[in-house]
Amino acid sequence: MDGTKEKKLTNKDKLFVQEYLIDLDVERAALTAGYSKSMAASKAYQWVRDGKVKPQVFKAIKKAMNKRAGKLEITANKVLAEYAKLGFLDPRKFYDNKGELIPIHKLPADVAATLTGMDVDEIFVGRGENRKAIGHTKKIKFTDKKSALDSVAKHLGMFIERHEHTGKDGKSLFPDLSDADLDARIAAIMAESREK
């Protein structure tokens, strides 16, 4: 330890943590806890992302989220397995060997879990009292395979995101500015952001 005493959660901090855990809406949680609009809009985001800004809040949120995940038995492996179900779904599993749609209550659990909706339209012939149902059309909707596969691939590190911080061909973005000019420009931008 560095000898500094760890700050305790204030009542506002406790309320913020409690509210944040409801829907993970940082700004709403900060406003509900009684923080100012400017504090909610700027600083509160740092509390949940950076353990150094308000460590007592950061730790309380992490502890509560870990506890909740433990109760629900949510693990990285389970989440990845669910993504795999979605990404590697074979749509043929919705049909029997005659090509008929299997009723939802008879679908295997892993197949049923991929459904996001079902529309049933009845087909009629005739009018009025002579109207008779002659069939129906069922449309099933399941989760987006590409989105699920993208999430799995990202988790496995298959995609490398590239962030360009230089100009063309690796040259400086401001080639004709001296270090002193760059320092002055940075200072002006920082001063401007503090005023907002």
N, C-alpha and C positions, 0 to 999 in steps of 0.2 A: 504494500500500500504506500501511497505517497504522503500519508499523514493527514490528508484533508478529510474532514468528516463528511460523510455522505448525507445529502439533503433528504429530508423526508417529504413525502407527498403532502401538499396542501389540500384543503378541501376542494379547491378549484381543480387541482391536478387530479384528484380522485374522481371527481365528476367527469372531467375530460376523458379519462381512461374508460370509465363506465360507458359514456356516450359513444366514444370512438369504437368500442367493441360491438356496438349494435349493428352498424352498417359500414364501418371503416371510412366514414366521411369526416375527414379531419376538420374542415372548416365548420361544418354544422356542430360537431362535438365541442369545438372551442367556443363557439357562440353560445351554445346551450350551457356550457360550464361558466359563462359569465365573462369571458375574455372579450376585448374590444374587437371590432370588425377588422381593423388593420392588423392586430395581433393574429387573429384567426386566419386572415388571408395570407400572411407572410411567414410568421415564425412557427405556427403550429405544425406545418408540414415537416419542419426540421426536427421537431420533438419526436416524431414517430420514425424518422429515417436515420437520425444521427445520435448515437448514444452519448455524445459529448455535450450536446446543447442543453438538454434537460435530462440527465441520466436517470433520475428517479422515475420520470414518466416513461421513458424508453424501456427501462427494466420492468416496470409494472405492466406495460402492454405486452411485452414479450412473454412474461410469466403467465399472464392471463390467457394469451393465445396458445401457449404450449399446454396449459392445463386443459383448455377447451379441446384442443386437438387430441390430447391424451384420452379424454372422456369419450370422444367420438371415434377413437382409434384411427385417426387420420395419420397416415404416414406417406412419405414420398413414394414408397413402393406401391401403395394402394392407389394413389392419384395417378401414377404412371400406368398402372394396370388398367385403370378406367379409361385413360386416354387411348391405350392400346386397343381396348374393346371397340371404341368409337372409330379409331383409325383403320383397324383391320377387319371391320364388319363386312361380312359377305351377305349382300342383300337377298341372296337365294334362301337364306335361313328363315325368311319370313313366309315361305311357301312350302306346301307339302309336295309329295312326289307327283301329284296330279296337276300342279301349277296353281292350286287354290291357296288364297291367303289364309294362313293359320290364325285362328282367333287369338286375341291378345292374351287371354288367360291361359292358353296352352303353349305360348312361346317360351323357349328357354329364358331364364332370368337375364343372362348376359345379352341376349338379343333384344328382349323387351326393354332393357335399360337404355338402349340406343334410340328408342322412339321419342320423338318430340311432339307428334300429333297424328291424328287420323281423321279423315273426312269421309263420311258415308252419304252418298246421294242415292235416293230411291228412284227407280225408273218406272213410270206409269204409262198405261195406254188407256185411251178413252177419256170421257168427260163425265162430270157429275156422278150419278149413281152407277154408271157403267164403268167408272174409272177403276182399273185394277193394277196392282203392283206386279210388274213382270221381271223385276231384277233390281240390282243395285250396283253402284260403282264405289269401290273403296280406294282411297288414296292414303298411302302412309308417308309420313315425313320422319326422317331420321337425321341425326346430327351430321354436320358438315365434316366429312372424312378428311379433307385437306387441312382444315383448321386443326383437327386433332393430331394429324400426322406432323404438321408444322410445330405444334407444341412438343411432341415427342422428340422430333429432330433437334429442336432448340435445346431441350434438356440434355440430349446426348452430345451437344456441342458440334452438331453437323453443319450448322450455319455460323459463319463468322461475320459479325457485324463490323463494318469498317466505318470509322469516323475520320473524316479528312480535316486536319488542322493546319494544313499548309495550302499554299496556292498551287498553281499548275506546275507540274514536274517537281514538286517538293520544295519550291521556292517560297519565300516569305509572302504572306498575304499583303503586307505593307512594305514593299521593297524600297520605296524611296523615303521612308521615315527613319530617322536616327533613333537610337535607344532612348534619348532624352524626349524626342517627340512622342514615341510610343508610351513612355512613362506618363507624360502629360495627358495623353489621350485616355489612358486607363484611369488616371486620377479623376478626370472630368466625368467619365462614365460612372465611376463609383460615387462621386459626389451627387450626380444627378439621380442615381437610384436611391440614395439615402433621403433625398427630398420627397420622394414619392410615398 
